[in-house]
Amino acid sequence: MASSDTKPKVLLLGAIIHAHTTWQSLSDIAELVKPTATNRAEFIQECKDGKLDGVVAAYRTFDSVSITGLVDEELVNALPSSLKYLAHCGAGYDQVDVHACSARTPPIRVSNVPTAVDDATADVNMFLIIGALRNFNTGMLALREGKWRGQPLPALGHDPEGKVLGILGMGGIGRNLKKKAEAFGMRVIYHNRRQLTEELAGGADYVTFDELLATSDVISLNLPLNKNTRHIIGKPEFDKMKNGVVIVNTARGAVIDEAALVDALDSGKVYSAGLDVFEEEPKIHPGLVRNPNVMLVPHMGTWTVETQTAMEEWAMENVRLAIEAGKLKSPVPEQADL
């Protein structure tokens, strides 16, 4: 076994919650280090002072943003020149500027955990679809206030059977959701950057973006947040939707213009919404909080022991492969050609 002075270093950004044994097993091949910094300014200084020199790979969590801030161009340029791999423990990696990582010499190769989250997130998605369609939130609020179903009674909900579910973004979560929605008798259509193979689409009809907006009874957002998808749903898009449409979002808050959603809910254009993500988490638009027809969940799409353990182990596998073989199990799509 290599001595610690010759072993490459692996940097832990954030905390390991479940897979402690797997993390410790990495010490066979690397020296495991943590920053002492508690905020971005301190972290950048720590990098500049050479305290993290020799770090070849970093494992980062979503919450580590509280230590480093966003992995943007400034941070990428401050990171030690030895760093070649960044293993992100999450499916969505909008906190990481992949372009800046690719532009560095040598580039920082970024990985995520693309499919470990699919089941748990699609479960929350389905919970929100059923809850929003059936208008359960109104009744649950009244019940807790000691008013049984409420006075006046809540509007009657709708059955999922026979409804058209439009999935915007048919990646792993979208495809997992499709199967679950079909079990409830929904008909699935989808729009994606590119049409899927028949095998991957599994019988879901590929439609244009405008067609999805115009024909869906329920619209589910399952696409990553980037400069092309920010506010992909705003006032012009709500105008094209059916009256009484249901909107569900488990992707990232900023793919919807929240102010426009509040207006569409207030006008009745949107019947109800189910949201697990918000534009300015943990701050929630007051127009969403005051509307009883909105099911709100505080970003709990992957909030299960099984899924978070699987995510950690997947990200650690990326670290192990990086150190042992100089490659990643799941590089992000933007770096497929690197």
C-alpha positions as CSV (number, residue, x, y, z in Angstrom):
1,M,0.0,0.0,0.0
2,A,1.3,3.5,-0.9
3,S,2.4,5.7,2.0
4,S,0.3,8.7,2.7
5,D,2.8,11.2,1.2
6,T,2.7,9.4,-2.2
7,K,-1.1,8.7,-2.1
8,P,-3.3,11.1,-4.1
9,K,-5.6,13.2,-2.0
10,V,-9.4,13.2,-2.2
11,L,-11.3,16.2,-0.8
12,L,-14.6,15.9,1.0
13,L,-16.9,18.9,0.4
14,G,-20.0,18.5,2.6
15,A,-20.9,15.5,4.8
16,I,-21.2,11.8,4.4
17,I,-24.5,10.8,6.0
18,H,-24.9,7.1,5.2
19,A,-22.1,5.4,3.3
20,H,-19.4,5.9,5.9
21,T,-17.8,2.4,5.4
22,T,-17.6,2.9,1.6
23,W,-16.0,6.3,2.1
24,Q,-13.5,5.0,4.6
25,S,-12.6,2.2,2.1
26,L,-11.3,4.9,-0.2
27,S,-8.4,5.5,2.3
28,D,-6.8,2.3,0.8
29,I,-6.1,4.3,-2.4
30,A,-6.1,7.9,-1.3
31,E,-5.6,10.3,1.6
32,L,-9.0,11.7,2.6
33,V,-8.9,15.4,3.5
34,K,-11.5,18.1,4.4
35,P,-11.3,21.8,4.2
36,T,-11.2,23.8,7.4
37,A,-13.1,26.7,5.7
38,T,-16.7,27.4,6.8
39,N,-17.5,29.9,4.0
40,R,-16.5,30.7,0.4
41,A,-14.0,33.5,1.2
42,E,-12.1,31.1,3.6
43,F,-12.3,28.2,1.2
44,I,-10.8,30.3,-1.7
45,Q,-8.1,31.5,0.7
46,E,-7.3,27.9,1.7
47,C,-6.9,27.0,-2.0
48,K,-4.7,30.0,-2.6
49,D,-2.5,29.2,0.4
50,G,-1.8,25.8,-1.1
51,K,-3.4,23.9,1.8
52,L,-5.3,21.6,-0.7
53,D,-2.5,21.1,-3.1
54,G,-2.2,17.4,-4.2
55,V,-6.0,16.9,-4.2
56,V,-6.8,15.0,-7.4
57,A,-10.5,14.4,-6.9
58,A,-13.3,16.1,-4.8
59,Y,-16.6,14.6,-3.6
60,R,-19.2,17.3,-3.2
61,T,-22.8,17.3,-1.9
62,F,-25.6,19.7,-2.7
63,D,-25.3,21.3,0.7
64,S,-21.6,21.9,0.4
65,V,-22.6,25.1,-1.4
66,S,-22.7,26.7,2.1
67,I,-18.9,26.2,2.3
68,T,-17.7,26.9,-1.2
69,G,-20.5,28.8,-2.8
70,L,-21.3,27.9,-6.4
71,V,-18.7,26.1,-8.4
72,D,-18.4,29.0,-10.8
73,E,-15.5,30.3,-12.9
74,E,-13.9,32.2,-9.9
75,L,-13.9,29.0,-7.8
76,V,-12.8,26.8,-10.6
77,N,-9.8,29.0,-11.1
78,A,-9.0,29.0,-7.4
79,L,-9.1,25.2,-7.0
80,P,-5.7,23.5,-6.8
81,S,-4.1,22.7,-10.2
82,S,-3.8,19.1,-9.2
83,L,-7.7,18.7,-9.1
84,K,-8.9,16.7,-12.1
85,Y,-12.2,15.2,-11.0
86,L,-15.3,16.5,-9.3
87,A,-17.8,13.9,-8.2
88,H,-21.2,15.6,-7.4
89,C,-23.6,13.6,-5.2
90,G,-26.8,14.4,-7.0
91,A,-28.5,14.1,-10.3
92,G,-29.0,17.8,-10.9
93,Y,-25.7,19.7,-11.1
94,D,-26.7,23.3,-11.8
95,Q,-24.5,24.4,-8.9
96,V,-21.5,23.5,-11.0
97,D,-20.4,25.5,-14.1
98,V,-19.4,22.6,-16.3
99,H,-18.2,24.9,-19.0
100,A,-15.7,26.6,-16.7
101,C,-14.6,23.1,-15.5
102,S,-14.0,22.1,-19.2
103,A,-12.2,25.3,-20.0
104,R,-9.6,24.9,-17.3
105,T,-6.2,23.3,-18.2
106,P,-6.2,20.5,-17.5
107,P,-10.0,20.3,-17.4
108,I,-11.9,19.2,-14.3
109,R,-14.0,16.3,-15.2
110,V,-17.5,16.4,-13.6
111,S,-19.7,13.4,-12.7
112,N,-23.2,13.2,-11.2
113,V,-25.4,10.3,-10.1
114,P,-27.9,10.2,-13.0
115,T,-30.2,7.3,-12.2
116,A,-29.8,6.7,-8.5
117,V,-32.5,9.3,-7.8
118,D,-35.1,8.2,-10.4
119,D,-37.4,6.0,-8.4
120,A,-37.6,8.3,-5.3
121,T,-38.1,11.5,-7.3
122,A,-40.7,9.9,-9.6
123,D,-42.6,8.7,-6.5
124,V,-42.8,12.3,-5.2
125,N,-43.8,13.4,-8.7
126,M,-46.7,10.9,-8.7
127,F,-47.7,11.9,-5.1
128,L,-47.9,15.5,-6.3
129,I,-49.8,14.6,-9.4
130,I,-52.5,12.7,-7.5
131,G,-52.6,15.3,-4.7
132,A,-52.9,18.2,-7.1
133,L,-55.5,16.5,-9.3
134,R,-57.6,15.4,-6.3
135,N,-57.3,18.8,-4.6
136,F,-56.3,17.0,-1.4
137,N,-54.4,20.0,0.0
138,T,-57.5,22.1,0.5
139,G,-59.1,19.4,2.6
140,M,-56.0,18.6,4.6
141,L,-55.6,22.3,5.6
142,A,-59.3,22.5,6.6
143,L,-59.1,19.3,8.6
144,R,-56.1,20.6,10.6
145,E,-58.0,23.8,11.4
146,G,-60.8,21.7,12.9
147,K,-63.2,22.5,10.0
148,W,-63.5,18.9,8.5
149,R,-63.5,19.4,4.7
150,G,-64.0,23.2,5.0
151,Q,-66.7,25.8,4.5
152,P,-67.3,26.2,1.6
153,L,-66.4,22.7,0.5
154,P,-63.3,22.3,-1.7
155,A,-63.8,22.0,-5.4
156,L,-64.2,18.4,-6.5
157,G,-61.0,16.8,-7.7
158,H,-60.3,14.8,-10.9
159,D,-59.3,11.2,-11.5
160,P,-56.0,10.5,-13.2
161,E,-57.5,7.8,-15.4
162,G,-57.7,9.0,-19.0
163,K,-55.9,12.2,-18.4
164,V,-53.0,13.3,-20.7
165,L,-49.7,13.7,-18.8
166,G,-47.2,15.8,-20.7
167,I,-43.6,15.1,-19.5
168,L,-41.2,17.9,-20.3
169,G,-37.8,16.2,-20.2
170,M,-37.8,12.5,-20.7
171,G,-34.6,11.5,-18.9
172,G,-34.4,8.8,-16.2
173,I,-36.9,10.4,-13.8
174,G,-39.3,11.2,-16.7
175,R,-39.2,7.7,-18.0
176,N,-39.7,6.3,-14.4
177,L,-42.6,8.6,-13.9
178,K,-44.2,7.5,-17.2
179,K,-44.5,3.9,-15.9
180,K,-46.0,5.0,-12.7
181,A,-48.5,7.4,-14.3
182,E,-49.6,4.6,-16.7
183,A,-50.3,2.4,-13.7
184,F,-52.9,5.1,-12.8
185,G,-54.4,5.0,-16.3
186,M,-52.8,8.2,-17.6
187,R,-51.8,8.6,-21.3
188,V,-48.2,9.9,-21.6
189,I,-46.8,12.3,-24.2
190,Y,-43.4,13.9,-24.0
191,H,-41.1,16.6,-25.3
192,N,-37.3,16.4,-25.2
193,R,-34.4,18.1,-26.8
194,R,-34.3,15.0,-29.0
195,Q,-36.7,12.2,-29.7
196,L,-36.0,9.0,-27.8
197,T,-35.6,5.6,-29.4
198,E,-38.9,3.6,-29.5
199,E,-37.4,1.3,-26.8
200,L,-36.6,4.2,-24.4
201,A,-39.9,6.0,-25.1
202,G,-41.8,2.9,-24.3
203,G,-44.9,3.9,-26.2
204,A,-45.1,7.5,-25.1
205,D,-45.8,9.9,-28.0
206,Y,-43.2,12.4,-28.9
207,V,-44.8,15.9,-29.5
208,T,-43.6,19.4,-30.1
209,F,-43.2,21.8,-27.1
210,D,-46.3,23.8,-28.2
211,E,-48.3,20.6,-28.7
212,L,-47.4,19.4,-25.2
213,L,-48.6,22.7,-23.7
214,A,-51.8,22.7,-25.7
215,T,-52.9,19.1,-25.1
216,S,-51.8,18.1,-21.6
217,D,-54.2,17.9,-18.7
218,V,-51.1,17.6,-16.4
219,I,-47.7,19.0,-17.2
220,S,-44.7,17.6,-15.3
221,L,-41.3,19.3,-15.4
222,N,-38.4,16.8,-15.4
223,L,-35.6,18.7,-17.1
224,P,-32.3,20.0,-15.9
225,L,-31.8,23.7,-15.1
226,N,-29.5,25.5,-17.4
227,K,-29.4,28.7,-19.4
228,N,-31.8,27.2,-22.0
229,T,-34.3,25.9,-19.6
230,R,-34.5,28.8,-17.1
231,H,-38.2,30.0,-17.1
232,I,-39.0,27.6,-19.9
233,I,-42.5,27.9,-18.5
234,G,-43.7,31.5,-18.2
235,K,-46.7,33.6,-19.1
236,P,-46.6,32.9,-22.9
237,E,-46.5,29.2,-22.1
238,F,-49.3,29.3,-19.6
239,D,-51.4,31.1,-22.2
240,K,-51.0,28.1,-24.6
241,M,-52.2,25.6,-22.0
242,K,-55.7,24.2,-21.4
243,N,-57.8,26.0,-18.9
244,G,-57.7,24.1,-15.6
245,V,-54.3,22.4,-16.3
246,V,-52.3,20.9,-13.4
247,I,-48.6,21.8,-13.1
248,V,-46.1,19.6,-11.2
249,N,-42.4,20.4,-10.7
250,T,-39.7,18.1,-9.1
251,A,-36.8,19.4,-11.3
252,R,-35.5,22.8,-10.3
253,G,-37.6,25.8,-9.2
254,A,-36.2,28.2,-11.8
255,V,-37.5,26.2,-14.8
256,I,-40.8,27.9,-14.0
257,D,-41.4,31.7,-13.7
258,E,-42.9,31.5,-10.2
259,A,-44.6,34.9,-10.4
260,A,-46.3,33.9,-13.7
261,L,-47.4,30.6,-12.1
262,V,-49.0,32.5,-9.2
263,D,-50.9,34.7,-11.7
264,A,-52.0,31.6,-13.6
265,L,-53.2,29.9,-10.4
266,D,-55.0,33.1,-9.2
267,S,-56.8,33.5,-12.6
268,G,-57.9,29.8,-12.5
269,K,-55.9,29.1,-15.7
270,V,-53.9,26.6,-13.6
271,Y,-56.3,24.5,-11.5
272,S,-53.6,23.3,-9.0
273,A,-49.9,22.7,-8.7
274,G,-47.6,20.3,-6.9
275,L,-44.1,21.6,-6.2
276,D,-41.1,20.1,-4.6
277,V,-38.6,22.8,-5.8
278,F,-38.7,26.6,-5.8
279,E,-36.9,29.4,-7.5
280,E,-35.2,30.8,-4.3
281,E,-35.1,27.9,-1.9
282,P,-35.6,28.0,1.0
283,K,-37.7,31.1,0.3
284,I,-41.1,30.4,-1.1
285,H,-43.2,32.8,-3.2
286,P,-46.0,34.1,-0.8
287,G,-48.5,33.7,-3.6
288,L,-47.8,29.9,-3.6
289,V,-48.0,29.6,0.2
290,R,-51.4,31.4,0.5
291,N,-53.0,29.3,-2.3
292,P,-54.7,26.2,-0.8
293,N,-54.7,24.5,-4.2
294,V,-50.9,24.2,-4.2
295,M,-49.3,21.1,-2.8
296,L,-45.9,22.2,-1.4
297,V,-43.1,19.8,-0.5
298,P,-39.7,21.2,0.8
299,H,-37.3,19.6,-1.8
300,M,-37.7,16.1,-0.6
301,G,-37.5,14.3,-3.9
302,T,-34.7,12.1,-2.8
303,W,-35.4,12.3,1.0
304,T,-35.1,8.5,1.7
305,V,-32.5,6.4,3.4
306,E,-32.2,4.0,0.5
307,T,-31.9,6.6,-2.2
308,Q,-29.4,8.8,-0.4
309,T,-27.2,5.8,0.4
310,A,-27.3,4.7,-3.2
311,M,-26.4,8.3,-4.3
312,E,-23.4,8.5,-1.9
313,E,-22.1,5.1,-3.0
314,W,-22.5,6.0,-6.7
315,A,-20.6,9.2,-6.2
316,M,-17.9,7.4,-4.3
317,E,-17.6,4.9,-7.1
318,N,-16.9,7.8,-9.4
319,V,-14.1,8.9,-7.0
320,R,-12.6,5.4,-6.9
321,L,-12.6,5.0,-10.7
322,A,-11.1,8.4,-11.1
323,I,-8.1,7.5,-8.8
324,E,-7.7,3.9,-10.0
325,A,-8.4,4.1,-13.7
326,G,-8.4,7.8,-14.5
327,K,-12.0,7.8,-15.7
328,L,-15.5,8.3,-14.3
329,K,-18.5,6.0,-14.2
330,S,-21.0,8.7,-15.1
331,P,-19.4,11.9,-16.6
332,V,-22.0,14.6,-17.2
333,P,-23.3,14.8,-20.8
334,E,-21.7,18.1,-21.6
335,Q,-18.3,16.5,-21.2
336,A,-19.0,13.3,-23.1
337,D,-16.4,14.4,-25.8
338,L,-13.6,15.4,-23.3
